[in-house]
Amino acid sequence: MRDVNIWSEEFGAVTDAPILLIMGSMSQGVLWPDAFVGRLAAGGRRVIRYDHRDTGRSDTVDFAAEPYTWNAVKNDVYRVLDAHGLESAHLVCHSAGGLLGQFIAVERPERVRSLTVIGSSPLGGGEGRVIMRALMGQPQPEGSLPEPAPEFTAFYRALMAAPPAQDRRTRIDAMIAEQRLLHGTGLPFDEDAARRLQERVHDRARDLSAVANHRLAAAADPDFEPVGALHRVKAPTLVIEGTHEPAKPGHSAIIAEQIPGARLMIVEGLGHTLPPQVHGELAAAVLTHTAG
């Protein structure tokens, strides 16, 4: 299989300590807010963000002709590090990006200076199966991760049953509705700012529909994640969750329990997005965690 081209950009001085930002499944790198990135760069960090394959300005793949699994998405992280000349970096990860970061910290510990995971689930915990069972109305086996909030499940059930949006405005309206859901109810939601962001996401995508390949990649290898491996993480780890997390409530505490020495941080009002109200708190925590 050919290597896909991955779009990335960096901020700050090349001599500063590097932070690689890893966004979640089906998400462009620009969902790391400019203002948050700017705070990290102003704090003396070399900050890199990138678009996963099949998102944003990175290459899209004909999945039927060239299928891939999440292992390829994980290996793209190494390719981004290599392209920027980095043997190692601080990994700051969001949502499914946190699964990639945890896997890399287990698989290649020498490449991870520190690990920060925000709104994520524990590696090997079967988070995808938990969400799918919730969407299908199936009971969760004993010992499963906590399932999403009811409003999350209701939203995505309706989304799966709805016909695809056919025009730009309708697509963007749907993207804003999803952002509103993921934002949660703990902080005011700025719809004008959400529209500007989703217009940017929509218009910079090579093929907006290609993000669905991430679902196919996950289904192609449901056992991608190693089970029971988090005790092998050596990198200093910060785990962050909001009090209004709708997608993965309570998952962060499980990560922190399984990684030796990990610190759990709870952010008041935060849902599953990165709104301006928490940029200062999050950036300060990341800068402290990546110091030294």
Summary of the structure (lengths in Angstrom):
residues: 292
radius of gyration: 17.9
end to end distance: 39.5
largest distance: 51.4
contacts: 977
relative contact order: 0.17
helix: 45%
strand: 14%
